[in-house]
């Protein structure tokens, strides 16, 4: 932060130079006033949380915590990103699986007996995924003799990634400040008061897992425990089977874990026994919290081959206490802000009602849900998604799961796992475009592991080459179809495109960064192996098309000729779209790398034979091989629109399919759960209908009470977590990505500025978004038209931009030409150079 003083022009020069260095080029004084540095990017509340979805999240990609903000009893609910049940994936769990494949294909092609195909498909299932687990609770008790607090306030400052709770009792102000440091891998809690010797409290801990507590020295509490060897999904409760077991017959028990709490005081005293730390008459106390597990890789038993969690946690604590709170906080904010501050986004508030800023965030969200115009809520939600991604996905750690890094339950909803028929992919849609490419890395690394287990699954389950992954996965990179060998419904358990879809993320990372080394060494080999499975999986139909069989459209069903609901068929649109996407990406990658020509030619030939997109009798894009009647026209999944987003097959230039996709969305309707609305925002943005996308933003941000039931209507909880319901973080990430998609698109071979700008965002500015090809974009607009923009070339490649108004490059003769639905300008760029684009 820079504090300006009057009559100090040199300060302005210095800051201007800094602004140029970080590419946030100011366009005008008016634009500077709307910069995010002047926005109040905080969630704040005037009372403690009573429910988990009212608590506030902090995280550093390893340690996550939910902060409740209680007065006499503060609860910090902890997570550690590698704390999962189970161990390495078991092999040979269903050796008969491949024998059923010919029988299924016979039922589909010869008999069109979908019921028989469905029953046989059940016989090609493996075991369920494991579960992400809660670490434990830290309870801070301050006895105020039931005195009522005044001036209560708690917030989450997402610009600095710190949560604060403060209140006054009997004239004394008490403050708790909490953050998780990525550089030092510790969580810090500073508790202070504005009067000396005013702090008297205790710190204790507990866990839902097996655990013991012990004391060290005079100020450290150690919690050590064991994770289960198996936790069944919360929806799977067969008779005679224990849902949670701590011993594994194969000899690989669950992982060990430990977290440590060390109290450093100013004034007063600290003492500890085996159950709690006691503070008396202190003026300030800092709690240093470290956590570790024995996880030692996806392929190693976490018990007998695990890391020494005691040593790891101890070393982290001992290193951290050598630094002051101020030093740790400074290092933390420097690290965090180098990512978060890359992007700013502001929309001019045309109503400008100062009263709304006095509302607590939950009350402001309620008012917004009731129809209030409040663009700051929308831009806060956008940045909150970026905050959550930085907090839950850091290089070197596992990917963000179904709940990011935050989970309070031993049997979390859907095991808080990696659901790879949409949800895991959705988590990373905002990574590249909102300038958080580093946060994409955990997923890209994890895919490498999944490809290894997936190779075994392809061979054991299908006698196929390459690698395959299905509907669910976990820390151990599970790749088999789940269902406990027959108990899963094929509508979700059996789906063969998880690996192919995830391969798109590898190529998208290249498209945004231009990193050819990554493409050659990491992306291409894995993508090729995914394609090898697809080539084995595809079969010819009676018309000579290559199709997938069996095939499902995730979690959706159709009606057969007898009117019976079915899920297993042939060549669903999603299957074929994903395979075309994979083949296209591989063909491009092969050309870029100048390698593998014979395989490229094979893919080109096979791609030409893939079963194509079809338009149904009602003008919609067909979801299945035939124009079946749908069982639920408003189903939350609309997987057949993959080619529109996140694929790039359906564009305004593919007119018939573009219109059919739009008709499909109109028929589907806007109803749906939280993540479903998030995907629809992205689809409508790709359809270049900003007002419809904006309407879905308002629906996604509809206030959901913390005590509400499982209505499946979607929305946003008081702490701005996405309400599936229950909580799934993918809705947050999809919402952020969708807003970016409304402002910037680059899926085709050009960059489109403001392709889906809604009327509600008639004037605003955004800085730091990234387009494919390696271009960092800043722009401002008014009256729904681009004013000007800057483009920084990160790779020195040709840049093609489409706009809704004619533009030119400043101080040059390069002027845009009329193009489809607007204007196009193209120019060669120099790596590292910034180009200013002006409206003519």
SVG drawing of the C-alpha trace seen along z (x, -y; Angstrom):
<svg xmlns="http://www.w3.org/2000/svg" viewBox="-44 -21 58 84">
<polyline fill="none" stroke="black" stroke-width="0.4" points="0.0,0.0 1.2,-3.6 0.1,-6.6 0.1,-9.7 0.8,-13.1 -0.1,-16.5 2.4,-18.2 4.6,-15.1 4.7,-14.6 7.6,-12.3 5.5,-9.7 3.1,-9.6 6.0,-9.0 7.3,-6.1 3.9,-4.5 3.3,-5.0 6.5,-3.1 5.4,-0.3 2.1,-0.2 3.8,0.2 6.0,2.9 3.0,5.0 1.1,4.1 -1.8,2.3 -1.6,-0.6 -3.9,-3.4 -6.2,-4.7 -7.7,-7.7 -8.2,-9.2 -11.7,-7.9 -10.5,-4.4 -8.0,-4.6 -10.8,-5.5 -12.5,-2.2 -9.4,-0.1 -9.8,2.9 -7.3,1.4 -10.0,-1.1 -12.7,1.6 -13.6,3.0 -13.0,6.7 -14.2,8.1 -16.9,10.3 -18.0,8.9 -20.6,9.8 -22.0,8.3 -22.5,11.6 -20.7,14.9 -21.5,17.8 -23.7,20.6 -23.5,22.9 -20.5,24.1 -21.7,22.2 -21.6,19.0 -18.0,19.5 -15.1,17.9 -12.5,19.9 -8.7,19.5 -6.2,21.7 -2.7,22.0 -3.2,25.1 -2.2,27.4 -3.9,26.1 -7.5,25.1 -9.6,23.6 -13.2,22.5 -13.4,19.6 -16.6,19.3 -15.9,16.1 -17.5,17.0 -17.1,14.7 -16.7,16.9 -15.9,20.0 -14.1,19.7 -14.1,22.7 -11.4,23.2 -12.4,26.3 -9.2,27.6 -8.3,29.5 -5.1,30.8 -5.2,31.3 -3.6,34.8 -5.7,36.2 -7.8,38.8 -9.0,42.3 -7.5,45.3 -4.3,46.0 -3.0,46.9 -5.5,48.1 -6.1,51.9 -5.6,53.8 -7.4,56.8 -10.6,56.0 -12.9,57.2 -11.1,59.6 -14.3,60.6 -15.1,57.1 -13.8,57.3 -15.8,60.5 -19.0,58.5 -18.0,55.9 -19.0,58.0 -22.3,59.0 -23.1,55.3 -22.3,54.3 -24.5,57.2 -27.4,56.0 -27.0,52.4 -26.4,53.0 -28.3,56.2 -31.1,56.2 -31.4,52.5 -32.0,54.0 -31.0,51.1 -32.2,52.7 -30.0,55.7 -27.1,53.4 -27.6,51.6 -27.6,54.7 -24.4,56.0 -22.7,52.7 -23.1,53.0 -20.8,56.0 -17.9,53.7 -17.6,51.8 -14.8,51.6 -14.6,50.1 -15.7,46.7 -13.3,43.8 -11.9,42.8 -13.0,39.8 -11.4,36.4 -11.4,36.1 -11.6,33.3 -8.4,32.9 -9.8,31.6 -11.1,28.7 -9.3,26.0 -11.5,24.5 -10.5,21.2 -12.5,20.5 -12.6,17.0 -14.8,16.7 -16.6,13.4 -19.2,14.4 -21.9,14.2 -21.2,10.5 -22.7,9.3 -20.2,8.0 -20.6,4.6 -19.2,3.5 -19.0,7.1 -17.4,7.4 -15.8,10.2 -14.5,10.2 -12.5,12.0 -10.2,9.6 -9.6,11.4 -7.1,8.8 -4.8,9.8 -6.1,13.3 -6.7,12.7 -9.7,13.1 -10.4,10.8 -12.8,11.0 -13.2,8.2 -15.6,7.2 -15.7,5.2 -16.6,6.4 -16.5,4.3 -14.6,1.6 -11.9,3.9 -11.5,4.6 -10.5,8.1 -9.1,9.0 -8.3,12.3 -6.5,12.3 -6.0,15.5 -4.2,16.4 -2.5,19.4 1.0,18.8 2.0,20.6 5.7,19.7 6.0,21.0 3.2,23.6 1.7,22.6 -1.5,21.1 -1.2,18.1 -3.7,16.9 -3.0,13.6 -5.2,12.8 -4.8,9.3 -6.5,6.8 -6.2,3.0 -5.6,3.4 -2.6,5.1 -3.0,8.4 -6.6,8.7 -6.3,12.1 -7.4,15.2 -8.4,18.2 -7.8,21.9 -7.0,23.7 -8.1,27.3 -8.5,29.6 -10.5,32.7 -11.0,34.7 -13.6,37.0 -10.8,39.4 -8.9,41.5 -6.5,39.3 -4.5,38.6 -3.2,35.3 0.0,34.7 2.0,31.7 5.5,30.5 7.5,28.0 5.2,25.3 3.4,24.1 2.8,26.7 -0.2,29.1 0.3,32.0 -2.6,33.9 -1.7,37.2 -4.0,39.6 -4.9,42.1 -7.1,41.9 -9.4,44.8 -8.3,47.4 -11.7,47.1 -14.7,44.7 -17.7,45.5 -19.6,42.7 -22.4,41.3 -25.0,42.5 -23.7,46.1 -24.8,48.1 -25.2,51.8 -26.3,54.1 -23.5,56.0 -20.7,53.6 -19.1,51.2 -19.0,47.8 -15.8,46.8 -12.9,49.2 -9.4,48.5 -7.7,51.7 -7.2,53.0 -6.9,56.8 -4.3,56.2 -2.0,54.8 -2.0,51.2 -3.8,49.2 -4.8,45.6 -2.4,42.6 -1.2,41.0 -1.6,37.3 -0.5,34.7 -1.1,31.1 0.6,28.9 -0.4,25.7 2.3,23.6 1.4,20.5 3.9,17.5 2.8,14.9 3.5,11.3 3.0,10.8 1.2,13.2 1.8,16.9 1.3,20.0 0.9,23.5 0.0,26.8 -1.3,30.2 -2.3,33.2 -5.6,31.7 -5.3,27.9 -3.1,24.8 -4.0,22.2 -3.2,18.5 -3.4,16.1 -3.1,12.3 -1.4,11.9 -1.5,8.8 -1.0,10.7 -0.7,14.3 0.3,15.8 -0.7,19.4 1.6,21.2 -0.2,24.1 1.4,26.7 -0.1,29.9 1.3,32.9 0.3,36.4 2.3,39.4 1.1,39.3 4.0,40.2 2.6,40.3 -0.4,41.9 1.3,45.2 2.8,45.7 1.1,47.2 0.7,44.1 1.2,46.3 4.2,48.6 5.7,46.5 4.6,43.1 6.5,39.9 7.3,38.9 4.5,36.6 5.8,35.9 9.2,34.7 7.5,32.6 5.1,30.8 7.8,30.3 10.2,28.7 7.5,26.4 6.6,25.1 10.3,24.7 11.1,22.7 8.1,20.5 8.6,19.5 11.9,18.0 10.0,15.3 7.7,12.7 4.0,12.5 4.7,9.3 7.5,11.0 5.3,14.0 2.3,11.8 4.5,9.7 5.9,12.8 2.4,14.2 0.9,11.1 3.8,10.6 3.3,14.2 -0.5,14.1 -0.8,10.7 1.7,11.5 -1.1,13.8 -4.3,12.0 -3.3,8.5 -2.8,9.6 -6.5,9.0 -8.9,6.2 -12.5,5.9 -14.9,3.1 -18.3,2.1 -19.6,-1.4 -22.4,-1.5 -25.0,-3.7 -27.3,-3.8 -24.5,-4.5 -26.5,-3.9 -24.0,-4.3 -26.4,-2.7 -25.8,0.8 -22.1,0.6 -23.3,0.5 -25.1,3.8 -23.3,7.0 -22.4,9.2 -25.2,11.7 -27.8,8.9 -26.4,7.3 -26.6,10.6 -30.2,10.9 -31.0,7.4 -29.3,8.4 -31.4,11.5 -34.5,9.4 -33.6,7.5 -31.3,4.7 -28.8,3.4 -25.3,4.0 -22.5,4.6 -19.9,4.7 -21.5,7.9 -20.8,9.4 -17.2,8.3 -16.6,9.4 -18.0,12.8 -15.6,12.9 -12.6,12.1 -13.8,14.5 -13.5,17.3 -9.9,16.4 -9.3,16.2 -10.7,19.7 -8.5,21.1 -5.3,19.6 -6.3,20.9 -7.1,24.4 -4.8,25.3 -1.1,24.6 1.9,26.1 3.2,29.2 -0.1,30.1 -3.2,32.0 -5.9,30.4 -8.9,28.6 -11.5,31.2 -15.3,31.1 -15.2,28.7 -11.8,27.1 -9.9,27.8 -12.6,27.3 -14.7,30.2 -16.2,30.7 -17.7,34.2 -16.2,37.7 -18.5,38.8 -18.6,35.7 -21.2,35.2 -20.0,37.3 -16.9,38.1 -15.6,34.6 -13.7,36.4 -12.7,35.6 -15.9,35.9 -14.5,35.9 -17.6,35.9 -17.7,32.1 -17.0,30.9 -13.2,31.2 -12.7,29.7 -15.0,26.8 -12.8,26.1 -10.0,25.1 -11.9,23.1 -10.9,19.8 -7.2,20.7 -5.7,19.6 -8.0,16.9 -7.9,15.1 -4.1,15.2 -3.7,18.0 -1.9,20.5 0.3,21.7 -2.8,22.8 -3.6,25.1 -0.4,27.1 -1.8,29.4 -4.4,30.7 -1.9,31.0 0.4,33.0 -2.4,35.2 -3.5,36.1 0.0,37.6 -0.8,40.0 -4.3,40.7 -2.9,41.7 -0.7,44.3 -3.5,46.0 -5.8,45.4 -3.4,47.5 -3.9,50.4 -7.7,49.9 -7.8,49.8 -6.0,53.2 -7.7,54.9 -11.3,53.8 -11.4,53.6 -8.2,55.3 -7.5,51.9 -4.4,49.8 -3.8,46.3 -5.5,45.0 -9.0,44.4 -10.7,42.7 -14.4,42.6 -16.7,40.7 -14.9,40.5 -11.4,40.3 -9.4,39.4 -6.0,38.6 -4.9,42.1 -5.8,41.4 -8.6,44.0 -9.5,44.6 -11.9,47.6 -15.7,47.2 -17.1,47.0 -20.0,48.9 -18.6,51.7 -18.8,54.2 -22.4,53.8 -24.1,51.6 -23.6,48.4 -26.1,47.0 -24.4,46.9 -26.1,43.5 -23.2,42.1 -20.9,45.0 -20.0,46.1 -18.7,43.2 -15.5,43.6 -14.5,40.0 -12.9,38.7 -9.4,39.1 -10.1,37.6 -11.8,34.5 -9.0,34.0 -6.5,34.2 -8.1,31.0 -6.7,29.2 -3.2,30.2 -3.6,28.7 -5.4,25.6 -2.5,24.9 -0.2,24.9 -2.6,22.8 -2.6,20.1 1.1,20.2 2.8,21.4 5.1,23.6 6.3,26.1 8.5,28.0 5.4,28.7 3.5,29.7 6.2,32.1 7.2,33.7 4.0,33.6 0.9,32.9 1.4,34.7 2.4,38.2 -0.6,38.3 -3.0,37.0 -1.7,39.6 -2.3,42.4 -5.8,41.2 -6.4,41.2 -5.0,44.7 -7.7,45.9 -10.3,44.0 -9.1,45.7 -9.5,49.1 -12.9,48.1 -14.5,46.9 -16.3,49.4 -18.0,49.0 -21.8,48.8 -23.9,50.2 -23.4,46.9 -19.6,47.0 -19.3,44.3 -17.0,44.7 -19.0,44.7 -18.6,45.4 -20.5,48.4 -21.5,48.6 -22.1,44.9 -23.8,42.7 -24.5,39.0 -23.5,38.2 -26.4,38.6 -29.1,38.2 -31.6,40.7 -33.8,41.2 -36.9,43.2 -36.7,46.2 -39.4,47.3 -41.4,48.8 -41.2,45.6 -38.8,47.1 -36.1,44.9 -32.6,45.9 -29.1,44.7 -26.8,47.0 -26.8,46.5 -24.4,45.7 -22.4,42.6 -23.8,40.0 -23.0,36.5 -20.8,35.8 -18.6,38.8 -18.2,37.9 -17.6,34.2 -14.9,35.0 -13.1,37.5 -13.2,34.9 -11.8,32.3 -9.0,34.7 -8.1,35.6 -8.1,32.0 -5.8,31.0 -3.4,33.8 -3.4,33.1 -2.5,29.4 0.0,30.4 1.7,32.8 2.0,30.1 3.3,27.6 6.0,30.0 6.8,31.3 6.5,34.9 4.5,38.1 3.4,37.5 2.0,41.1 -0.1,40.9 -1.3,37.5 -2.4,38.9 -4.2,41.8 -6.1,39.3 -7.1,37.2 -8.5,40.3 -10.3,41.6 -11.7,38.2 -13.4,38.0 -15.3,41.2 -16.5,40.1 -20.3,40.0 -21.2,36.3 -23.3,33.9 -27.0,34.2 -30.0,31.9 -33.2,33.4 -36.8,33.0 -37.4,30.1 -34.4,28.2 -32.2,29.0 -28.8,30.6 -29.4,34.3 -28.0,35.7 -28.0,39.4 -27.3,41.5 -31.0,41.4 -33.6,38.7 -34.9,40.3 -37.5,38.7 -35.9,37.1 -37.0,38.2 -36.2,34.8 -36.0,31.9 -34.8,29.6 -32.0,31.9 -29.1,30.1 -26.6,31.7 -26.5,30.6 -23.4,32.6 -24.2,32.7 -23.2,29.0 -19.6,29.8 -18.7,28.7 -19.9,25.2 -18.1,24.9 -15.5,25.9 -15.0,27.3 -14.5,25.1 -16.4,27.1 -19.6,25.1 -19.1,21.4 -21.1,18.6 -19.6,19.8 -21.1,23.3 -24.5,21.7 -26.9,24.7 -25.2,26.3 -24.8,22.9 -28.6,22.3 -29.3,25.9 -27.2,25.5 -29.0,22.3 -32.4,24.0 -31.2,26.8 -30.4,24.4 -33.7,22.6 -35.5,26.0 -33.3,27.0 -34.2,23.8 -32.3,21.9 -33.3,24.1 -30.5,26.2 -28.2,26.6 -25.3,24.2 -22.7,25.7 -25.3,26.2 -26.1,22.5 -22.4,21.8 -22.0,23.9 -25.0,22.2 -23.4,18.8 -20.4,20.0 -22.7,21.4 -24.7,18.3 -21.5,16.3 -20.3,18.5 -23.7,17.8 -22.8,14.1 -26.0,13.4 -24.6,11.3 -28.0,10.4 -29.0,14.1 -25.7,14.9 -26.1,12.0 -29.6,13.3 -28.0,16.6 -25.3,14.7 -28.2,13.2 -29.7,16.7 -26.3,18.1 -26.0,15.4 -29.5,16.0 -29.2,16.1 -29.6,19.5 -30.2,19.6 -27.7,21.7 -30.5,23.8 -32.3,24.5 -32.8,28.1 -31.5,29.8 -33.8,28.0 -31.4,28.6 -32.2,25.1 -28.7,23.6 -27.6,20.3 -25.1,18.8 -24.7,19.4 -24.1,16.5 -20.3,17.0 -20.6,16.9 -19.9,20.6 -21.9,22.1 -25.0,23.9 -25.4,27.0 -26.9,27.6 -25.1,28.9 -21.9,26.9 -19.8,27.6 -17.0,25.2 -17.3,25.8 -20.2,23.3 -17.9,20.6 -15.2,21.4 -17.7,21.7 -19.2,18.3 -15.8,16.6 -14.9,18.3 -18.3,17.4 -17.8,13.7 -14.4,13.8 -15.9,15.5 -18.4,12.7 -15.5,10.2 -13.0,12.1 -13.0,15.1 -10.2,16.8 -11.2,20.3 -11.1,19.8 -8.1,18.5 -8.7,14.9 -9.4,12.9 -12.8,11.4 -13.1,8.4 -16.4,7.9 -18.2,10.7 -21.1,11.0 -21.3,7.7 -24.7,7.3 -26.6,4.1 -26.1,4.2 -22.3,3.8 -22.6,0.8 -19.5,-0.8 -16.4,0.7 -12.9,1.9 -10.9,5.1 -7.2,5.7 -5.0,8.8 -7.2,11.3 -5.2,13.7 -6.1,14.9 -4.9,18.0 -1.8,17.4 -0.2,15.7 -1.7,12.2 -2.5,10.2 -5.5,8.0 -6.7,4.8 -9.7,2.8 -12.3,0.3 -15.7,-0.4 -18.7,-2.7 -22.2,-2.6 -21.5,1.1 -18.8,0.4 -15.0,0.7 -13.2,-2.5 -9.6,-1.2 -7.5,1.7 -3.9,2.8 -2.4,6.1 0.8,7.4 2.4,10.2 3.9,12.9 5.2,15.0 5.7,12.7 3.2,14.4 0.6,12.9 -2.4,11.4 -5.9,11.3 -8.5,9.3 -12.2,8.9 -14.1,5.9 -17.6,4.5 -16.3,1.1 -13.6,0.1 -10.1,-0.3 -6.5,-1.0 -3.2,-0.5 -1.9,-3.7 0.9,-5.4 0.6,-3.1 -1.3,-2.6 -2.8,0.7 -6.5,0.3 -9.3,2.9 -11.3,4.2 -14.9,5.1 -15.5,8.8 -18.2,11.1 -20.4,9.3 -17.8,6.6 -14.3,5.6 -11.0,7.4 -7.4,6.2 -4.3,8.4 -0.7,7.6 2.6,9.2 3.9,8.8 7.2,8.6 7.5,10.7 7.2,8.5 5.8,5.5 2.5,3.9 0.2,2.5 -2.4,-0.1 -5.7,0.3 -7.9,-2.8 -11.4,-3.2 -11.5,-5.1"/>
</svg>
